[in-house]
Amino acid sequence: MSNSVIKGTGYVLVHVPGMVMDHGTTQTTEKIVNPNSDYLKEIGSHMRSYEQVVNYAPNQTYIGNMSIEALTQLGQPWYEEGKEVKGERYGKFGEIMPEAEFLLLMQACDAFDLVRLEKGFVEAHKAELAADPVITEEIMALVKDGVDQSEIDHFVNDEHAESMTYEGKLVGYVKRAHDVDTNLSAHVMFENLVAKASGVLSILHLLRESGIDPLDVEYVVDCCEEACGDMNQRGGGNFAKAEAEIAGLKNATGSDARGFCAGPSHAMVEAAALVKSGAYKNVVVVGGGCTAKLGMNGKDHVKKGLPVLEDVLGGFAILVSENDGVNPEINLEVLGRHTVGTSSAPQGVIQALVMDPLQANGMSLMDVDKFSPELQNPDVLKPAGAGDVTEANNKMIAALGVKLGMIPKTEMKTFMEQHGLTGYAPTQGHIPSGVPYLGFARQSILEGTTKNAMIIGKGSLFLGRMTNLFDGVSFLVQKNTGKEEAVVGAAKTVTIGLAAEGTELGEENLKQAVALAAKKGVKVVIMEGGHAEMEAKLASGEIDGAVAAHYPFPIGVSTVGRVVTPAYGKEMFIANTTGTSDTDRVAAMVKNTVAGIIAAKACGVENPTVGIANVDGAKATEKYLKKLAEGGYKVNFTESSRADGGAVMRGNDLLKGTPDIMVMDSLTGNLMMKMFGAYTTGGSYEASGFGYGPGLGEGFNNLVLIVSRASGAPVIANACAYAAELINNGWNKIAAKEYAAANKAGLAEIVAEIKAANVKAAPAAGAAKVVAPAKETVTFGILGIEVMDIEDAATALWAEGIYAESGMGCTGPVVLVSDANGAKATEILKAKGFIS
Amino acid sequence: MDLENQKRVLEFSEQYGQENVVVLLGAAEGEAASLAAETVTLGDPTFAGPLAGVSLGLTVYHVVEPEVKEEFNADVYDEQCGMMEMVLDVDDICSEMNAIREQL
């Protein structure tokens, strides 16, 4: 099975000096234990401005603007004067958001009316948040108008609410979500909303960076370090789904994974396994930031005259997707685990996480280009006596390599320089743990400058007081080894039945078609017994699909044609070309779109683009399709090649094949097929294209493709190949999946809405309900009835005691009755004015 | 030193007697080892935890000091600490530890 790939990354920082003071545990503890301490008096003068935070080199590295190499060359410590860089708010991977905008984002992420901000504050900063390119209109619509200062003062002073401050001024509150439940206290709600909002911001940047359609994300794994739930389920969850909701991931669900600082690496392995197993195609791993750790080492920083460097929240999001043959793969063969039985001594940990997986795969330390262990910014931890954590990890890996004879002792330093990284991530617990490097790793592996990297996550479980065990997992990210071939066992020899009775081009034409199809690797058998033989052999499985010169599909089923457009020779699907998917024109075009998407996907077009031909009802169709898309069914609209754009296509777009799927009513589609197939021949011989295509409709499981009586041998052969392609790609599974998705997004309700809008007159009062007579075999077709009247015509025959079915023949609507009733039924329909 | 650890050290010394408790450190840096050693001998220099103003005078060593290393089976020591011996600045840790012990 194919490895999953890393398709995109998002990394964000949020500058929150107000939260450092009000919510960092070092500061809040000091306020209780030692309220008049010098530290509390001094810390205010050690806070950095937003500009200083943006111009701080490690922060620019975190959001992708400054390479790790450039940061290393700049030389530590980076807080020193003269080491500032010319920073930008936005970077390749994300951004550094200012505090005011983040407070508004927190409010937008609050679903329970717990957050309120002051009127003037909202007015002053709303436009700033709206200007952020990743913040959508939907998110801005969640920002509420502000309240009076007196309300904020009241909740903070008298109602146990947590304060939201900006530039030293109280500008908002987060109130408790329950009067006695400590798990829903204002403090917990504040922390959780911060984690949620910074997680959302990370996902939004991931969407921008990867370009993935939000509707394509199927699953989210959150790995932050908070817990949400009430007193009956303290860590019930689910941050992942809450974040997906705000980020617009309508088709996703998710769950939370926890493992202290190792959480992100665990989550990455889980996501990779979910994708590799085929359970989901696109999984997002996300981790938001943590207020408690803000200013954690503030005392040491203040004591040493440094700025309080832990003044930013961190967040990240990674997209793990099915193998696209391009992006770096996650190799789950090289998987390190610290197990229950593993020693917790550093040596045991490095052996288990680094050496064991490499040795199990016959690899040496030298086979891995980069090791990415904990990437804490040394500026933060060195002054606190914790040293350079990243360097210590590099050293441990090298030292164990020496012990195991993988590298000579004299080469330790060189090994560390070449295979190690420099730390730069904010000390937010889980945030620095291996994963910050994935953005650069993806980039350098894509560029070919790095071939692989090992991501190592470690966690100290004793903090939870459940176990003294240490923990960690590691995995290898490597250059894509090329898309795996389709599973060979699935492709069997396909046999197609050809029922072309009534062809105007003669037997020889059919024989040529069979020979041409054989050259394409498709076995074709001519159905001498016509439709009856074809249906019997489809039912018995003797043939896998059929191509027929005409076939009366039931209402609800219509065909998707496939043509070669003349301008650039690009293939295009015409949805639809024969049959009637619905008796209402607009409803039919909406259903044709779904049929078109099925046909295109079943021919290997991964994310087909859709355009609507500029025919009567096009605008209405566009409106209802957008509604379907809003409901969660993905319609990938294209833009017209004409200057004024839009999803409604013009004549040029037909000739150029602008969309993959051109949606129209099936009568227009039928004309188009003739034009595209025969414009070089004058009309009596269709020379190019793939014919009128398969009949598609919900629950219709026979594969019958239509050609016309004027289809030439090349078109018939192509139709047979089109059929084989659909079979090999599992068209019926794709159809079932698409119809299920469309129905989930409200297709039936939309069709009902279209019809309700179209009701011109109420049915005659007192009209008796007509009951169908006993069913019998219907083989006699009556043609010439208007498509809009087709169901009424069948009902009229029922009223006369004649069993009838409505359908669509290749020359138009048809009512089918038994041979015995043929003449009588024709008379009745004539008498009632259905036919002339 | 972590407040919770200070509490545990205090409890152990009360339970078993100060003369029966040896504190073995594994800190990664000389400065951090020195702070921890000071806490369990002279008292918490940060005046934040249960050992603030409490001079327990406990016997304290870092695991990489030669006096401690001699006590171990050489193979076990190599397996558990051999790598970290290469990683840590052993000389610095030893001199910081000696400096604290000299104050007792």
Interface residues (C-beta under 8 A of the other chain):
Chain A: V33 S343 A345 P346 Q347 G348 I350 G385 A386 G387 A392 K395 M396 A399 L400 V402 K403
Chain B: A28 E29 E31 A32 L35 A48 E79 Q80 C81 G82 M83 M84 M86 V87
